[in-house]
Amino acid sequence: MAVCARLCGVGPSRGCRRRQQRRGPAETAAADSEPDTDPEEERIEAGAATLSGVGGGRSAGPSSPPRCSLLELPPELLVEIFASLPGTDLPNLAQVCTKFRRILHTDTIWRRRCREEYGVCENLRKLEITGVSCRDVYAKRINPRVKSGRFMRILPDYEHMEYRDVYTRLLHRYRHILGLWQPDIGPYGGLLNVVVDGLFIIGWMYLPPHDPHVDDPMRFKPLFRIHLMERKSATVECMYGHRGPHNGHIQIVKKDEFSTKCNQTDHHRMSGGRQEEFRTWLREEWGRTLEDIFHEHMQELILMKFIYTSQYDNCLTYRRIYLPPSRPDDLIRPGLFKGTYGSHGLEIVMLSFHGQRARGTKITGDPNIPAGQQTVEIDLRHRIQLPSVESLRDFGELSRVVLEVHEQLRREEQQEGGPEDAEGCSQQSPHEPPPGPAQPREELPAEPGGEPGDGGAAAAAEQPPESGQGQPFVLPAGVSSRNEDYPRTCRMCFYGTGLIAGHGFTSPERTPGVFILFDEDRFGFIWLELKSFSLYSRVQAAFRNADAPSPQAFEEMLKNIQSLAS
């Protein structure tokens, strides 16, 4: 009410006039003979009088400014006022009086709240507009063979639906699951984006493009959707499988965690059995058939992932993740990136900045380095000046430059009594590779992750090129890369460490490497021990409800997902 009164201009600051001025004795006696007003209206007028400065122990004298009541404002003005208030305040406002309750049945108020708070843009009264949107999003992407005559069957009946129901029974009820989430699928993880899409709440699973096309846009498919049906209650539908939407359930377990459950898992099965399901999954996940993959180890990894992830088609738990906060002095804008990881294909990594260090945290992972682990860490205090292009082609020359920095950092850590990062978290001592060019280990398929090394001044960081200038870049001979279409110029390079491990995250070790910044949207990392190159490209997508409420909340989120991965 206080907010309404201020918006209406009640009080001396707006100079509102009251239709009835202060009465004399005769007028008061005449007024006593009139019928009583609505008690609810009397309460509103009393509240308005208090807000206009009559209360507080001061009596209204002849010079008191005129006052007005909210009840005297025209309905169209009250509609405009109420539509400007948060939707969560409107139910309490409806309990004030019968007039307010009638006005709050105006659908224009709730339509504006749906649009401004949740981005709803569909028109409930124009089914054809909704049909076009849902036809593209929910029919073609699920089953391209669906006939046009079936489009209307998967749409709710909007003819008798009101925006008030959309707000109260759908958007407000499920507001806590909007944003970015990481599904708990063992080491593989994932990226789920729950959004308001038209008149639906959709859970979109974001998938990297097919290996090795790291610059291609992300792929996505719906896992579940929530909408209102004729009975005006929210309906949860599972979208997994190829037989269309079916009955599902969502449970908000606790803050920043929820789970989904499918009640009709028979819709996930295909008539051709597991073999057909595997072939279909392989085409969607990798864009090829098993016969096209000649590497035997890669075939084993793919089959293992299918068997493991298919166990989670019935029930999944999701934990909230935030996008990293951005600061003006960051090297580049932090965010999500797609990266090449050898036989494991493309994975999603979150790049964040922490003072003098940058970290790449896996959002999706694999059996070697699971989701949640820090795949690379870059020491921004240690610039590396790459040799000339002719010398850079020699892997031994690049290895010499990087290992000089690595050895200096190791000596400094020994003098300081052990490795400790800038945040005060104890770190494992970095793995010291043998002298000379390191040989890759076959049991560790081009797979990384990162933790920091500390140190002082960096050798080979003298007279670095200006950040705005490009420096020629070429991969040294013998360094493998899934994508040969990498940039041939870079801005700057830094010393970094990457995490490698055996299957099942056994014997994890941090190994030295080189972080190469190409431009605002691409960077790379050379793993010296694996003699492998990973190329990363920014995920070009706008995510709503994904910002951390504070830097501390983001740091806590990183610790939580890493502890779960460990």
Residue, then its C-alpha position, 0 to 999 in steps of 0.5 A: m500500500a505504501v508503494c501504491a500511495r507513493l506511485c499515486g502521488v498521495g501526500p503534499s509533494r504532489g498537491c492532490r485535491r480531495r473532493q470534500q474539504r474540511r467540514g464545519p459542524a453543520e456539514t458534519a451533522a449532515a454527513d452523519s445522516e448519510p449511509d456508511t461507506d464500505p469499511e474496506e474503503e475507510r481503511i484505504e482512506a485512513g492509510a492514505a491519510t497516514l501516508s499524506g502526513v496527517g499521522g505522527g502526532r500532528s493535527a490537520g489545521p486549516s493550512s493542511p494541504p488537500r489529500c486524495s484517496l487511492l479509491e478515487l483514482p480512475p480504474e485505468l490509472l490503478v491498472e497502470i500503477f498495479a502493473s508497475l508493481p512486482g507480481t509477488d506483491l499483487p496477491n497481498l494487494a488484492q486482499v485490501c479491498t473489493k475494488f482492488r481485487r476486481i481491478l487485479h483481475t485485469d489480465t493486462i496487469w499480469r501480462r505485463r508482469c509476465r513480460e517484464e519479469y520473465g520475458v514472455c512475449e507470446n499472445l495468449r489470444k492468438l493461437e496461430i502465433t503460438g503455433v508457429s513458435c512451438r511448431d519449430v521448437y517442439a515438433k521439428r526438432i524432436n521428430p522431423r517426420v511429424k506431420s503438420g496435422r499433428f502440430m496442434r495436438i501437442l499445444p495446450d488450449y490457450e483460449h481460456m487461459e489467463y496471464r494471471d494463471v501463467y504467472t502464478r501457476l507456472l512462472h512464479r512456481y518454477r522460478h527457482i529452476l530458471g538458469l544454468w545447471q550441471p547434470d550429475i552424469g558421473p564424469y561426463g557432466g553437461l550444460l542445461n539451460v532452463v528458460v522461459d520460451g514462449l508460454f513454456i518453461i523448457g530445459w534445453m541440454y546444450l551440446p558441443p558441435h561435432d568434433p572437431h568443428v570447434d567454431d560451429p554453433m552449439r547444438f541443443k535439444p529439449l529434455f523437459r518442458i512445463h506448461l499449463m493445460e485446460r485444467k489450469s495446473a502446471t504439467v511437466e513433460c519429459m522430452y527424452g527419446h523419439r516418441g514425443p512428450h510424455n509424463g514427467h515430474i520435477q522436484i526441487v530438492k533444495k536451494d540450487e538443486f532439483s531433479t527430474k523423473c520420467n514416468q513413462t520410460d517406455h517412450h525412450r525405447m526404440s523398436g530396433g532395440r539397443q542397437e538402433e538406439f546406439r546408432t541413433w545416439l551416435r549420429e546425434e552425438w558425433g555426427r557419424t557412424l561407428e564404421d567411420i571411426f577407425h581409432e579403436h580406442m576412440q570406439e571404446l570411449i564412445l561405447m562406454k559413454f553411451i552405456y553410462t549415460s543411458q542409465y540416466d534417462n529415468c532420473l537426473t539431478y541438477r546443480r546450479i552453476y553461474l557464469p563467471p563475473s567479469r572485471p575491466d582488467d580481465l585479459i578477455r571476457p570470461g565465459l563458456f568455451k568449446g574445446t578439443y580434447g583428442s579422442h574424447g571429442l569436444e567439451i565445454v570449459m568455463l574460463s574465469f579470472h582470479g587475480q593473477r590467474a585464469r582457470g578453465t573448469k570443465i562443465t562437461g568431462d570424460p573418464n580421464i578428467p571428469a566434469g568439475q575439475q580444473t583442466v588448465e590454469i594460466d599464470l598471468r604473471h608469466r608471459i612467454q615470448l615465443p621464438s620466431v616462426e622458424s624456431l617455433r616449428d622445433f618442438g624442442e625449442l618451445s619446450r626449452v622456453v617453457l621448461e625454464v619458466h617451470e624450473q624457476l617456479r619449482r625452485e621458488e616454491q621450494q624456497e617458500g616451503g611448498p606450492e600455494d596459490a594466490e587464494g591460499c589453497s594448497q596445491q600439489s607440486p607440479h609434475e616435473p617432466p624429464p629433460g628434453p622433449a617430453q614423450p606422450r603417454e599412450e594411456l593418457p589420450a590427449e586429455p587435460g585439466g589445470e592447476p596453478g604454479d606460483g612464482g616470481a618473475a618469468a624468464a623469456a617474458e622480456q619485451p613482449p609484443e604489444s597486446g593489440q599487435g599480432q604475432p605469427f603462430v604455428l604449431p611445432a612439428g610433432v604436436s597433434s591437433r584435432n583441428e588444423d584450422y587454428p589461427r595463424t596469429c596470436r596476441m600473447c602467450f603465458y605459462g600454464t599448467g594442465l591436468i592429465a590422468g589415467h582412466g578413472f581419474t587415476s594418478p592425476e598430474r599437473t604438467p607445464g604448457v603454453f596458453i595462447l591467446f588468439d583473440e577475444d573469442r579463441f585461445g589454445f593450450i599446448w600440452l608439452e607432455l602429451k605433445s597435443f594442442s587444444l583449441y577453444s572457441r567461445v560459446q556464443a549464446a545469451f544466458r538469462n538468470a545465470d549471473a552469480p549474486s556475488p563473487q563469493a557465490f561464484e567461488e563457492m560454486l566452483k569449489n562445490i562442483q570440484s569437490l563433487a568431481s573429486 
